[in-house]
Amino acid sequence: MTDQDAAIDELRRGEIAGLASLVRLHQLKALRTAYGILGDPAAAEDIVSEAFLRVLDRITAFDRRRTFEPWFYRIVVNLAIDYRRKASRSERWSEPAHPELGRTTDLDARELRIDLGRQIAALPRPERAALVLRYYLDMDEESMATVLGCPVGTVKSRLHRGRERLRRSLSDSEHDWLPGTAEGA
């Protein structure tokens, strides 16, 4: 039995320690997911907190024959998308969505990161969510389909459209490192 399975069992028995274990196991990845969709660290923290509260409320509805991660990340993604939809203003991306880019002090890399963040934030919600799940969380297409609640073919088309939109929007600058381009292939 994994730590996650034990945590789920504890939570189902009403032991709050199970939730603490799930937070420890999934909080960082959930924050990255929410931040990748929202671009706002404070909002991402709120979304993740709400997602764990939903897990607490709905753990008995979780089907143990399925994998926990897609179920949980679907909650995170849906909450983030709903939050974004309800926001009356568009948020700006002030921090890197990709941690390795955030560690550099190179001005060009910072400008690239900010530009890419703005371009990703400008994508339609479905494409933005697909790109975040694929490239920031390294999810496979089947897991993404489960999280997003759509067929694998829809995931593939969202990824394709999102990459194409990013390529077009960044084509004037020298950002040819994107996945599927000459240097990023």
CYANA upper distance limits for C-alpha pairs under 8 A (distance plus 0.5 A):
  1 MET  CA      5 ASP  CA      6.50
  1 MET  CA      6 ALA  CA      7.12
  2 THR  CA      6 ALA  CA      6.76
  3 ASP  CA      7 ALA  CA      6.59
  3 ASP  CA     21 SER  CA      8.24
  4 GLN  CA      8 ILE  CA      6.68
  4 GLN  CA     21 SER  CA      7.87
  4 GLN  CA     22 LEU  CA      7.03
  4 GLN  CA     25 LEU  CA      8.01
  5 ASP  CA      9 ASP  CA      6.71
  6 ALA  CA     10 GLU  CA      6.68
  6 ALA  CA     18 GLY  CA      7.90
  7 ALA  CA     11 LEU  CA      6.62
  7 ALA  CA     17 ALA  CA      7.86
  7 ALA  CA     18 GLY  CA      4.52
  7 ALA  CA     19 LEU  CA      7.21
  7 ALA  CA     21 SER  CA      6.32
  7 ALA  CA     22 LEU  CA      6.81
  8 ILE  CA     12 ARG  CA      6.61
  8 ILE  CA     18 GLY  CA      6.53
  8 ILE  CA     19 LEU  CA      8.20
  8 ILE  CA     22 LEU  CA      8.24
  8 ILE  CA     59 ILE  CA      8.08
  9 ASP  CA     13 ARG  CA      6.85
  9 ASP  CA     18 GLY  CA      7.82
 10 GLU  CA     14 GLY  CA      6.97
 10 GLU  CA     15 GLU  CA      5.65
 10 GLU  CA     16 ILE  CA      7.89
 10 GLU  CA     17 ALA  CA      7.47
 10 GLU  CA     18 GLY  CA      5.33
 11 LEU  CA     15 GLU  CA      5.53
 11 LEU  CA     16 ILE  CA      6.50
 11 LEU  CA     17 ALA  CA      7.68
 11 LEU  CA     18 GLY  CA      5.11
 11 LEU  CA     19 LEU  CA      6.58
 11 LEU  CA     56 LEU  CA      7.76
 11 LEU  CA     59 ILE  CA      7.75
 12 ARG  CA     59 ILE  CA      6.86
 12 ARG  CA     60 THR  CA      6.70
 15 GLU  CA     19 LEU  CA      8.31
 16 ILE  CA     20 ALA  CA      7.13
 17 ALA  CA     21 SER  CA      6.77
 18 GLY  CA     22 LEU  CA      6.84
 19 LEU  CA     23 VAL  CA      6.63
 19 LEU  CA     52 PHE  CA      8.10
 19 LEU  CA     56 LEU  CA      7.42
 20 ALA  CA     24 ARG  CA      6.74
 21 SER  CA     25 LEU  CA      6.72
 22 LEU  CA     26 HIS  CA      6.47
 22 LEU  CA     27 GLN  CA      8.25
 23 VAL  CA     27 GLN  CA      5.51
 23 VAL  CA     52 PHE  CA      7.76
 26 HIS  CA     30 ALA  CA      6.49
 27 GLN  CA     31 LEU  CA      6.54
 27 GLN  CA     48 VAL  CA      7.75
 28 LEU  CA     32 ARG  CA      6.77
 29 LYS  CA     33 THR  CA      6.68
 29 LYS  CA    137 LEU  CA      7.66
 30 ALA  CA     34 ALA  CA      6.69
 30 ALA  CA     48 VAL  CA      6.74
 30 ALA  CA     73 TYR  CA      7.43
 30 ALA  CA     76 VAL  CA      7.27
 31 LEU  CA     35 TYR  CA      6.37
 31 LEU  CA     44 ALA  CA      6.36
 31 LEU  CA     45 GLU  CA      6.86
 31 LEU  CA     48 VAL  CA      6.70
 32 ARG  CA     36 GLY  CA      6.34
 32 ARG  CA     44 ALA  CA      8.47
 32 ARG  CA     97 ALA  CA      7.93
 32 ARG  CA    136 TYR  CA      7.95
 32 ARG  CA    137 LEU  CA      8.27
 33 THR  CA     37 ILE  CA      7.02
 33 THR  CA     76 VAL  CA      7.95
 33 THR  CA     77 VAL  CA      7.68
 33 THR  CA    132 VAL  CA      7.13
 33 THR  CA    133 LEU  CA      7.34
 33 THR  CA    136 TYR  CA      7.98
 33 THR  CA    137 LEU  CA      7.65
 34 ALA  CA     38 LEU  CA      6.51
 34 ALA  CA     39 GLY  CA      8.39
 34 ALA  CA     44 ALA  CA      5.37
 34 ALA  CA     45 GLU  CA      8.37
 34 ALA  CA     47 ILE  CA      7.31
 34 ALA  CA     48 VAL  CA      7.60
 34 ALA  CA     76 VAL  CA      7.06
 34 ALA  CA     77 VAL  CA      7.10
 34 ALA  CA     80 ALA  CA      6.27
 35 TYR  CA     39 GLY  CA      5.39
 35 TYR  CA     40 ASP  CA      6.40
 35 TYR  CA     41 PRO  CA      6.44
 35 TYR  CA     43 ALA  CA      8.24
 35 TYR  CA     44 ALA  CA      5.53
 35 TYR  CA     97 ALA  CA      7.54
 36 GLY  CA     97 ALA  CA      6.19
 36 GLY  CA    129 ALA  CA      8.26
 36 GLY  CA    132 VAL  CA      6.16
 36 GLY  CA    136 TYR  CA      8.13
 37 ILE  CA     77 VAL  CA      8.27
 37 ILE  CA     80 ALA  CA      7.06
 37 ILE  CA     81 ILE  CA      7.72
 37 ILE  CA    121 ALA  CA      7.89
 37 ILE  CA    125 ARG  CA      8.36
 37 ILE  CA    128 ARG  CA      6.98
 37 ILE  CA    129 ALA  CA      6.45
 37 ILE  CA    132 VAL  CA      7.32
 38 LEU  CA     43 ALA  CA      7.73
 38 LEU  CA     44 ALA  CA      7.23
 38 LEU  CA     80 ALA  CA      7.12
 38 LEU  CA     81 ILE  CA      8.42
 38 LEU  CA     84 ARG  CA      7.02
 38 LEU  CA     91 GLU  CA      7.85
 38 LEU  CA    121 ALA  CA      8.03
 39 GLY  CA     44 ALA  CA      8.28
 39 GLY  CA     91 GLU  CA      7.26
 39 GLY  CA     92 ARG  CA      7.11
 39 GLY  CA     93 TRP  CA      5.29
 39 GLY  CA     94 SER  CA      7.83
 39 GLY  CA     95 GLU  CA      7.98
 39 GLY  CA     97 ALA  CA      7.92
 39 GLY  CA    117 GLY  CA      8.25
 39 GLY  CA    121 ALA  CA      7.72
 40 ASP  CA     44 ALA  CA      6.56
 40 ASP  CA     91 GLU  CA      7.40
 40 ASP  CA     92 ARG  CA      8.00
 40 ASP  CA     93 TRP  CA      7.13
 40 ASP  CA     94 SER  CA      8.21
 41 PRO  CA     45 GLU  CA      6.78
 42 ALA  CA     46 ASP  CA      6.89
 43 ALA  CA     47 ILE  CA      6.63
 44 ALA  CA     48 VAL  CA      6.67
 44 ALA  CA     80 ALA  CA      8.00
 45 GLU  CA     49 SER  CA      6.65
 46 ASP  CA     50 GLU  CA      6.68
 47 ILE  CA     51 ALA  CA      6.60
 47 ILE  CA     76 VAL  CA      7.26
 47 ILE  CA     79 LEU  CA      6.77
 47 ILE  CA     80 ALA  CA      6.73
 48 VAL  CA     52 PHE  CA      6.80
 48 VAL  CA     76 VAL  CA      6.90
 49 SER  CA     53 LEU  CA      6.83
 50 GLU  CA     54 ARG  CA      6.71
 51 ALA  CA     55 VAL  CA      6.81
 51 ALA  CA     72 PHE  CA      8.08
 51 ALA  CA     75 ILE  CA      6.51
 51 ALA  CA     76 VAL  CA      6.10
 51 ALA  CA     79 LEU  CA      7.83
 52 PHE  CA     56 LEU  CA      6.77
 53 LEU  CA     57 ASP  CA      6.78
 54 ARG  CA     58 ARG  CA      6.36
 54 ARG  CA     75 ILE  CA      8.42
 55 VAL  CA     59 ILE  CA      5.81
 55 VAL  CA     72 PHE  CA      7.85
 58 ARG  CA     62 PHE  CA      7.31
 62 PHE  CA     68 PHE  CA      8.39
 62 PHE  CA     71 TRP  CA      8.32
 64 ARG  CA     68 PHE  CA      8.34
 67 THR  CA     71 TRP  CA      7.53
 68 PHE  CA     72 PHE  CA      6.57
 69 GLU  CA     73 TYR  CA      6.41
 70 PRO  CA     74 ARG  CA      6.40
 70 PRO  CA    143 SER  CA      6.57
 70 PRO  CA    144 MET  CA      8.09
 70 PRO  CA    146 THR  CA      6.39
 70 PRO  CA    147 VAL  CA      5.50
 71 TRP  CA     75 ILE  CA      7.15
 71 TRP  CA    146 THR  CA      7.97
 71 TRP  CA    147 VAL  CA      6.95
 72 PHE  CA     76 VAL  CA      7.03
 72 PHE  CA    147 VAL  CA      8.46
 73 TYR  CA     77 VAL  CA      6.48
 73 TYR  CA    147 VAL  CA      6.36
 74 ARG  CA     78 ASN  CA      6.45
 74 ARG  CA    146 THR  CA      7.81
 74 ARG  CA    147 VAL  CA      4.54
 74 ARG  CA    148 LEU  CA      6.53
 74 ARG  CA    149 GLY  CA      8.13
 75 ILE  CA     79 LEU  CA      6.59
 75 ILE  CA    147 VAL  CA      8.34
 76 VAL  CA     80 ALA  CA      6.64
 77 VAL  CA     81 ILE  CA      6.55
 77 VAL  CA    129 ALA  CA      7.82
 77 VAL  CA    147 VAL  CA      7.90
 77 VAL  CA    148 LEU  CA      7.89
 78 ASN  CA     82 ASP  CA      6.52
 78 ASN  CA    148 LEU  CA      8.34
 79 LEU  CA     83 TYR  CA      6.53
 80 ALA  CA     84 ARG  CA      6.59
 81 ILE  CA     85 ARG  CA      6.53
 81 ILE  CA    125 ARG  CA      7.43
 82 ASP  CA     86 LYS  CA      6.67
 83 TYR  CA     87 ALA  CA      6.66
 92 ARG  CA    118 ARG  CA      7.40
 92 ARG  CA    121 ALA  CA      8.24
 93 TRP  CA    114 ILE  CA      7.35
 93 TRP  CA    117 GLY  CA      6.26
 93 TRP  CA    118 ARG  CA      6.67
 93 TRP  CA    121 ALA  CA      7.93
 94 SER  CA    114 ILE  CA      7.45
 95 GLU  CA    102 GLY  CA      7.96
 95 GLU  CA    114 ILE  CA      8.02
 96 PRO  CA    101 LEU  CA      7.13
 96 PRO  CA    102 GLY  CA      5.89
 96 PRO  CA    113 ARG  CA      6.58
 96 PRO  CA    114 ILE  CA      7.53
 96 PRO  CA    117 GLY  CA      7.58
 97 ALA  CA    113 ARG  CA      8.42
 97 ALA  CA    117 GLY  CA      7.36
 97 ALA  CA    136 TYR  CA      8.23
 98 HIS  CA    102 GLY  CA      7.24
 98 HIS  CA    136 TYR  CA      7.19
 99 PRO  CA    103 ARG  CA      7.30
100 GLU  CA    104 THR  CA      7.93
101 LEU  CA    109 ALA  CA      7.48
101 LEU  CA    110 ARG  CA      8.02
101 LEU  CA    113 ARG  CA      7.38
102 GLY  CA    110 ARG  CA      7.98
102 GLY  CA    113 ARG  CA      8.47
104 THR  CA    109 ALA  CA      7.63
104 THR  CA    110 ARG  CA      8.07
105 THR  CA    109 ALA  CA      8.16
105 THR  CA    110 ARG  CA      7.77
106 ASP  CA    110 ARG  CA      6.87
107 LEU  CA    111 GLU  CA      6.69
108 ASP  CA    112 LEU  CA      6.60
109 ALA  CA    113 ARG  CA      6.53
110 ARG  CA    114 ILE  CA      6.68
111 GLU  CA    115 ASP  CA      6.52
112 LEU  CA    116 LEU  CA      6.44
112 LEU  CA    175 HIS  CA      8.12
113 ARG  CA    117 GLY  CA      6.47
114 ILE  CA    118 ARG  CA      6.69
115 ASP  CA    119 GLN  CA      6.70
116 LEU  CA    120 ILE  CA      6.57
116 LEU  CA    170 LEU  CA      8.43
117 GLY  CA    121 ALA  CA      6.55
118 ARG  CA    122 ALA  CA      6.69
119 GLN  CA    123 LEU  CA      7.15
119 GLN  CA    166 LEU  CA      7.11
119 GLN  CA    169 SER  CA      7.62
119 GLN  CA    170 LEU  CA      8.43
120 ILE  CA    128 ARG  CA      6.65
120 ILE  CA    166 LEU  CA      7.74
121 ALA  CA    128 ARG  CA      7.56
123 LEU  CA    127 GLU  CA      6.84
123 LEU  CA    128 ARG  CA      6.10
123 LEU  CA    162 GLY  CA      7.53
123 LEU  CA    165 ARG  CA      8.17
124 PRO  CA    128 ARG  CA      6.63
125 ARG  CA    129 ALA  CA      6.53
126 PRO  CA    130 ALA  CA      6.74
126 PRO  CA    158 ARG  CA      7.22
127 GLU  CA    131 LEU  CA      6.70
127 GLU  CA    158 ARG  CA      5.44
127 GLU  CA    159 LEU  CA      6.73
127 GLU  CA    161 ARG  CA      7.49
127 GLU  CA    162 GLY  CA      5.54
128 ARG  CA    132 VAL  CA      6.68
128 ARG  CA    162 GLY  CA      7.38
129 ALA  CA    133 LEU  CA      6.70
130 ALA  CA    134 ARG  CA      6.62
130 ALA  CA    144 MET  CA      7.65
130 ALA  CA    148 LEU  CA      8.49
130 ALA  CA    155 VAL  CA      7.20
130 ALA  CA    158 ARG  CA      6.92
130 ALA  CA    159 LEU  CA      6.42
131 LEU  CA    135 TYR  CA      6.28
131 LEU  CA    136 TYR  CA      8.05
131 LEU  CA    159 LEU  CA      6.56
131 LEU  CA    162 GLY  CA      7.39
131 LEU  CA    163 ARG  CA      8.36
132 VAL  CA    136 TYR  CA      5.63
132 VAL  CA    137 LEU  CA      7.23
133 LEU  CA    137 LEU  CA      5.51
133 LEU  CA    138 ASP  CA      6.90
133 LEU  CA    139 MET  CA      6.30
133 LEU  CA    144 MET  CA      7.15
134 ARG  CA    138 ASP  CA      5.24
134 ARG  CA    139 MET  CA      5.46
134 ARG  CA    140 ASP  CA      7.23
134 ARG  CA    141 GLU  CA      8.19
134 ARG  CA    144 MET  CA      7.97
135 TYR  CA    139 MET  CA      8.09
139 MET  CA    143 SER  CA      6.64
139 MET  CA    144 MET  CA      6.70
140 ASP  CA    144 MET  CA      6.73
141 GLU  CA    145 ALA  CA      6.57
141 GLU  CA    152 VAL  CA      6.60
141 GLU  CA    155 VAL  CA      7.08
141 GLU  CA    156 LYS  CA      7.77
142 GLU  CA    146 THR  CA      6.88
142 GLU  CA    152 VAL  CA      6.49
143 SER  CA    147 VAL  CA      6.70
144 MET  CA    148 LEU  CA      6.42
144 MET  CA    152 VAL  CA      8.27
144 MET  CA    155 VAL  CA      7.47
145 ALA  CA    149 GLY  CA      6.10
145 ALA  CA    150 CYS  CA      5.60
145 ALA  CA    151 PRO  CA      6.09
145 ALA  CA    152 VAL  CA      5.80
145 ALA  CA    154 THR  CA      8.39
145 ALA  CA    155 VAL  CA      6.59
146 THR  CA    150 CYS  CA      7.28
150 CYS  CA    154 THR  CA      6.84
150 CYS  CA    155 VAL  CA      7.59
151 PRO  CA    155 VAL  CA      7.10
152 VAL  CA    156 LYS  CA      6.76
153 GLY  CA    157 SER  CA      6.78
154 THR  CA    158 ARG  CA      6.62
155 VAL  CA    159 LEU  CA      6.64
156 LYS  CA    160 HIS  CA      6.61
157 SER  CA    161 ARG  CA      6.50
158 ARG  CA    162 GLY  CA      6.38
159 LEU  CA    163 ARG  CA      6.57
160 HIS  CA    164 GLU  CA      6.61
161 ARG  CA    165 ARG  CA      6.57
162 GLY  CA    166 LEU  CA      6.69
163 ARG  CA    167 ARG  CA      6.59
163 ARG  CA    179 PRO  CA      8.18
164 GLU  CA    168 ARG  CA      6.69
165 ARG  CA    169 SER  CA      6.56
166 LEU  CA    170 LEU  CA      6.45
167 ARG  CA    171 SER  CA      6.16
167 ARG  CA    176 ASP  CA      8.48
167 ARG  CA    178 LEU  CA      7.89
168 ARG  CA    172 ASP  CA      8.48
170 LEU  CA    174 GLU  CA      7.92
170 LEU  CA    175 HIS  CA      6.71
171 SER  CA    175 HIS  CA      7.44
171 SER  CA    176 ASP  CA      8.24
176 ASP  CA    181 THR  CA      6.47
176 ASP  CA    182 ALA  CA      7.36
176 ASP  CA    183 GLU  CA      6.75
176 ASP  CA    184 GLY  CA      7.43
177 TRP  CA    181 THR  CA      6.90
177 TRP  CA    182 ALA  CA      7.89
177 TRP  CA    183 GLU  CA      5.67
177 TRP  CA    184 GLY  CA      4.92
178 LEU  CA    183 GLU  CA      8.08
178 LEU  CA    184 GLY  CA      5.63
178 LEU  CA    185 ALA  CA      8.30
179 PRO  CA    184 GLY  CA      5.09
179 PRO  CA    185 ALA  CA      5.98
180 GLY  CA    184 GLY  CA      6.15
180 GLY  CA    185 ALA  CA      4.85
181 THR  CA    185 ALA  CA      5.74
